């Protein structure tokens, strides 16, 4: 008997248990202006793989590119 856990279950459109839509990760570029939930306004200074270095005032912080706390302006 096949396992039900491996298959994707279809849910009715009105179901309160629908899976949440995942927002796409923004594409970052050097000099993009951003805002961070904790650090405030900043500017992208370097992109290293899946990390983004952002300058917030006098400090530079490395943030995950897919971080939900980092938003483009």
N, C-alpha and C positions, 0 to 999 in steps of 0.2 A: 504494500500500500504506500503510495507516495506521501511524502511529508507536506503538510500545508504551510509550514514555516518558510519553505524555500520559494514559494510562489507569491506573487504580488496579489493582494486581495483588492478587488474593485469595490468601491464604496459608493452608495447613492450620493447624488449631488447635495441633498439636504441633510446628510449625515453630520452629526456634531463631531464625529471621530475622523473626519477627513484629514489626510496628511497635510501638513503646512507647506506652503510654497517657499522654497529657499531662494532668497534674493541673490542675483549674480554678483560675483566679486568684481569690483571696479578695476579697470586697468590703470595702474599708476604710471606716471611719467615724472621725470625730474622737473622741479619748479611748480608742480601742482600745489595749490593751496588746499589745506585740509583742516578739519577740526576733529579733536579727540575728546571723548567724554570726560576724561580726567585732566589732560594737559592743556586743553584749549586749542587756540589757533596755531597753525604751523605750516611749514613748507617742506615738500619732499626734496631731499638733497642727494639721496643715493638709493638704488634698488639693487638688492643682492639676493637673487633667487626668490624665495618666498618671504623675504623680509624687506621692509621699507624703512629707511632711515629718515626721520623727520626732525627738523630743527624747530623747537618750541622755545622762542626767546633766546636765551643764552645756552641752552642744553640741547643736545641731539640724542634722540631716543630711537632704538630699533623696535619696530612694531611689526607683527605678522601682517602680511598683505591682505589676508582674509579676515582680519579682526573686525568684529561687529562694532567696536568702539570708534573706529576710524572712518570718517565720512568725507567725501569730496565736496568742495565748495564750487 
